[in-house]
């Protein structure tokens, strides 16, 4: 599994300090944080963090090759190193048993040409496999088919995509197809996808769905921390490598301290 160890202080100071002095300063910072707040340094066995950790969301499936290339070129020029794109099942298996990879293939090639890494979001089953057929964000009712979909993507792009995110905002009723959000139910969807991904790519990085910030505690929406605790209680820990969060400030701007 790929993991990213992040040393924020080192990233901030690397321009001003030598490697040796930055390392020493970082070590002292972690010791201070350990003593004061119980924070420990990243595990030495973790892979180094990406050289460029900054990314942006895109929605380019279905766009022309020229539109995809132009957008990705602008993203690269802006200094980003990653793009996050949904590879929705419904947009790939356009009819039962009929797969259309043309737009996805073109997008992946265009991202490679710009040296952009991809976070592929697995989401939105086709109508015939949804628990609630009319709801595009409804979870799948057949987890074996969901596993097969995850396997197909990871296998097809085994040389290009290594980071996969499973679903989006399952802690909200709107993100769970109008159904009541359920951490155990999402854990099963997560497990099925992780099984397919890791069968195709044993070293794939599996990201938890981005949990939506909310102050509600159910039954329609669940606070993201509460939902995460419920996931751990449901035994989901072995099926993801990193937690994803959406640090929106509600009506509070970033300048408000």
N, C-alpha and C positions, 0 to 999 in steps of 0.2 A: 504494500500500500504506500502511496505517496502522501507524505505529510509535510506541511510547511511550518518550520520554526520561524517565528517573527521576533526580531529584536529591534523594537522601534527606536530606542535611543541610539543604537549604533547607526541605523539608517539616517537619523537626523544629524549625527555628528561626523559622519564619514568624510564629508567634504573638508571639514576643518581639522580633523585629527588624523594622526598616523594610525595605521591598523593596530599597532601594539598599544598605544595610549587609549584608543577607542575601546579595545577589548578590556583593558584594565578598568576603564571607567564603567563599562557595562557590567562587569563582574561586581564592582563595588555597589552599583545601583541595585542589582538583583539581591545582593546580600542585605542591603538596607530594606528593600521591599519584603524580603523574606522575614526579617526581624520584626518589621512594623506591621505588615499586612498579610504575612504568610504566603507571599508569591514566590514561586520557585523558578529557576531558569528553565528554558526549553530543554527537553531531553536531547542529549548529544547525538543520539541515534537518528534524530529527525533529519530529513533532507533539508538542504539549504532553501531558504525562501526564494521565490522567483526573482530574477534580476529586476523585472519591472512588474510590481504587484498591482498596478492600477488597471481597472477595467471599466467597461461600459455595457449597458444592456442594448441589444439590437433586436430588430424584428425584420429580417431580410429574406426569410423563406418565401418563395413566390414572387420575389422581385426579379427583374431581368439581370442577366450577368453584368451588364454595364452599370446598373444601379447598385448592385452588390459591390462591385470593384470600386466604384467611386466613393461609396459610403465608408468602406473599410480603409481606403487610402486616406480619407479625412481623419478617421479615428487614429490611424497610425501617426499621421502628421501632428495630431494633438497631443501625442506622447503616451497613449495608452498601450498596454501590452496584452490585454485580455479582452475578449468579448463574451457576453453571456447570451445565448440564443436558445429559444425553445425548438426542439426537434419533436414537435407534437405528433403523436401516433396517428391522429386523424388526418394529418397533412401528408403522411408518408404511405399509409395503407389506404389508398383512396377508394378502393372497393375491397370487399372481403377477398383476401388472397392476391390482390393486385397492388404492387408497391411501385411508387414513383419517387426515385431518388435524384432526379435530374437537378432540381433546384438546390437540394442539400449538398450534392456533390460539388456543384459549381461554387456554392458558398464556402465550403471547406477548402477548396483549392484556392479561392481568392484570399481567404484568411491566411493560408500558408504563404502565399505570395507576399503578403505584408508582414510576415513573421509575427502574426497575432495568434495567441493561444485561445482555445475555445473552452468555455464551460457549457456543456450540452445539458439542457433541461429536459427531462423526460416527463411528459404531461399529456393530458387530453386524449383519452382513448376514443376510438371510433364509436359511433352511435350503437352499433350492434353488441358492443361489449360493455357498455356502461350499466351501472346499477339503475340510474335514471336516464333513459335514452335521450331525453330532451335537454339535458344539462351537460354542457361541454366539459365542465370541471368535475363531473361525477366520477368517482373511483371505478375501476374495472371490477366486473363481477367474476371474471375468470382470471385468476392470478397466474395460471400456467401460460396463458397467452401474453400476459403482461411481462412475464419473465422472458418469453421468446422475443418480444419486441425489444427489450433492453439488450438481450444478447445480440440481436441483429445489428443494432446501432454500434455497439462496442466492437463487434467483429469487423464490420464494414470499415470503420474508421480507427482500426487498431494502431495505425501509424500516425494518426493526426489528432485524435481526441483522447485524452486520458483523465479528464475530470468531468464527472456527471452529477447533476443535481436531480433529486427525485421529488417531483411535484412542486407546487407553489402555494403557500399560505393554507395548508390543511387545517390550521387552527381556527379558520373562519368558515361559517356556513356557506358563504359565497365561494370559497375556495375548495369546498368539498361537495360541490354539485347540489347545493340546497339541502343536503343531509346534515344532521347534527354532527359536528366535528367529534372525532373519536381517536384518541392517541393509539389505543390498541389496533384499531382498523388501519390507521395510517402505518403503524409499525409493520403490519402484514404486507402492505403495498411496498414499503421500503425494503423489507426482507426479500420479497420476490424479485424486485428490480436488482438489488445488490447481488443476488444469486446469478442472474443472467449476465450482469456486467462482469463479475469476477470469473465466471466460467470462460468468457471471451478474452478478458484482460485481467489476469490475476493481480496485477499491480495497479489497477484502476483506483482512482480516488473517488469515493462516493460522498457527496455532500447532502446533508439534511436539507429538506425544503426550507426556503426562506420563510420564517415564521413572521406573521404580520403583527405589528405592535397594537395592542388593545388593552384597555383596563378592565374589560369584562371577564367574568369568571364562569360563563356558561349561561344557558345551554346552547345559545346560537354561536357564540364566539368565546374563545378561551385565551386569556392572557398568555403570551408566548413563553414566559418562564414557567407558568403552571403547566402548559402543554408539554414543554420539554421535560419537566419532572415526571409527568405522566408517561412520556415515552421511555424514559429510563426505567420506570417502574414496570412497564410492559415488556422489558427485556430487549429494547431496540438497539442498545449500545453496540453490539457486534456488527451491525449492518450499515454503519456510517463512520466516516473518518474525520469529519469536521462538521461543526454546527454552523448554520448560516442565519444571519439576523438582518433585519431591515431597520436601521437606526433612524427612522423618521421622527421628526420632532412634533408631530401633530400640528398645532398652530404656533409653535415656538420656532422662530428663525434661528439659524446657527450662530448669529451674533448675540443672542440672548444668553447671558451667563447667570 
